[in-house]
Amino acid sequence: MSEPQYRPWGTVTPEFWSVSTPPGLSAETLRARLVKVAEVAQSGQPADAAVLAEKLDQDVTREYGGFHLYTAQVREVRGYLATLTGDHSTGLAWYLHGAQLRATIQGAGHPDVAAASRRAFSLWRAIPSDNLERPHLGAELLRVTTELHGEEAAVVRRTRECLYDLVLPA
């Protein structure tokens, strides 16, 4: 006489098969969510946009992992939004993190890595001159870009020149 077998999920009913799993975070979905973040930021609510970007970062990281180009892109967006809210230190940290992620994923010599470093440099240059963190943040920018590109890279030379001008005014 055979005994009934019970599976860990219990009795399988038609309702069991109708449960749908949430769709993955496709490139189209990512793009749509980034557009929404941009719309919220452009409407004058960068702090709300930052909350949306943080949630998107969590979702992208869960879906694709910490070492993916989508992750790097979303983290640069978070950096931009942090800067819009006046948090320049966090903004630059996200930009530098994005450049380092790109270097890990694409290789330090990839043009996208150089472009990410230039974006970080531009963000640093846009920090108001009366911001007391500016020299420290510039030193961090110099450290990371030197690590990624070497002493003689254009972004490294330009960062060094700007730091000299900042700490040794004419």
Solvent accessible surface area in square Angstrom, and as a share of the most:
residue,aa,sasa,rsa
1,M,239,1.07
2,S,109,0.70
3,E,146,0.65
4,P,97,0.61
5,Q,138,0.61
6,Y,173,0.66
7,R,124,0.45
8,P,135,0.85
9,W,135,0.47
10,G,35,0.33
11,T,110,0.64
12,V,58,0.34
13,T,55,0.32
14,P,109,0.69
15,E,116,0.52
16,F,84,0.35
17,W,183,0.64
18,S,84,0.54
19,V,115,0.66
20,S,95,0.61
21,T,116,0.67
22,P,117,0.73
23,P,126,0.79
24,G,44,0.43
25,L,14,0.07
26,S,44,0.29
27,A,32,0.25
28,E,114,0.51
29,T,54,0.31
30,L,6,0.03
31,R,140,0.51
32,A,62,0.48
33,R,69,0.25
34,L,43,0.21
35,V,79,0.46
36,K,106,0.45
37,V,4,0.02
38,A,42,0.32
39,E,96,0.43
40,V,20,0.12
41,A,14,0.11
42,Q,153,0.68
43,S,76,0.49
44,G,58,0.56
45,Q,90,0.40
46,P,33,0.21
47,A,62,0.48
48,D,76,0.39
49,A,0,0.00
50,A,32,0.25
51,V,99,0.57
52,L,68,0.34
53,A,0,0.00
54,E,75,0.34
55,K,99,0.42
56,L,1,0.00
57,D,6,0.03
58,Q,89,0.40
59,D,22,0.11
60,V,0,0.00
61,T,43,0.25
62,R,170,0.62
63,E,85,0.38
64,Y,70,0.27
65,G,29,0.28
66,G,27,0.26
67,F,141,0.59
68,H,57,0.25
69,L,56,0.28
70,Y,52,0.20
71,T,0,0.00
72,A,0,0.00
73,Q,69,0.30
74,V,0,0.00
75,R,34,0.12
76,E,16,0.07
77,V,43,0.24
78,R,48,0.18
79,G,0,0.00
80,Y,112,0.42
81,L,3,0.01
82,A,13,0.10
83,T,26,0.15
84,L,82,0.41
85,T,68,0.40
86,G,47,0.45
87,D,63,0.33
88,H,25,0.11
89,S,39,0.25
90,T,53,0.31
91,G,0,0.00
92,L,1,0.01
93,A,59,0.46
94,W,54,0.19
95,Y,20,0.08
96,L,6,0.03
97,H,59,0.26
98,G,0,0.00
99,A,1,0.00
100,Q,57,0.25
101,L,9,0.04
102,R,18,0.07
103,A,15,0.11
104,T,92,0.54
105,I,62,0.31
106,Q,44,0.20
107,G,33,0.31
108,A,46,0.36
109,G,81,0.78
110,H,66,0.29
111,P,96,0.60
112,D,54,0.28
113,V,0,0.00
114,A,32,0.25
115,A,25,0.20
116,A,0,0.00
117,S,0,0.00
118,R,134,0.49
119,R,92,0.34
120,A,0,0.00
121,F,28,0.12
122,S,67,0.43
123,L,15,0.08
124,W,1,0.00
125,R,105,0.38
126,A,77,0.60
127,I,3,0.02
128,P,67,0.42
129,S,93,0.60
130,D,118,0.61
131,N,35,0.18
132,L,169,0.84
133,E,79,0.35
134,R,22,0.08
135,P,51,0.32
136,H,128,0.57
137,L,9,0.04
138,G,0,0.00
139,A,52,0.40
140,E,58,0.26
141,L,0,0.00
142,L,40,0.20
143,R,123,0.45
144,V,2,0.01
145,T,0,0.00
146,T,33,0.19
147,E,113,0.51
148,L,23,0.11
149,H,47,0.21
150,G,30,0.29
151,E,100,0.45
152,E,124,0.56
153,A,25,0.19
154,A,67,0.52
155,V,16,0.09
156,V,0,0.00
157,R,108,0.39
158,R,105,0.38
159,T,0,0.00
160,R,56,0.21
161,E,86,0.39
162,C,4,0.03
163,L,19,0.09
164,Y,121,0.46
165,D,100,0.52
166,L,46,0.23
167,V,83,0.48
168,L,126,0.62
169,P,106,0.67
170,A,155,1.20
